[in-house]
């Protein structure tokens, strides 16, 4: 990965993070699936506009992680008004909250993993989402 300053990259690596070239991950549906399945979860920092507007924006990438039972620790954009947070899906606003959320997931990973899958099934499963969308467009 050439777009990260070496001292920053080295710091992440020293804490056990793996940094992967996004072009390699996204070159095919299969490589993306393998990336998600190979991860323990998702940690994400969102675009400033999503956070400041508190728009409730939610990433399709996060849905993929939840669907595979991978806990997600993501910056809060207001999505908690529609999707439960705290177990399996943890929202954060400060660096301290992010660190606490990561610690909580690490301490009870199995519990968070099961909750992540349950959130995906209850809130993002196609049988739940598709009909209202079709109804809204008159199909």
Beta strands, then each sheet from edge to edge (+ up, - down):
strand 1: 41-44
strand 2: 71-75
strand 3: 89-92
sheet 1: 1+ 2+ 3+
end
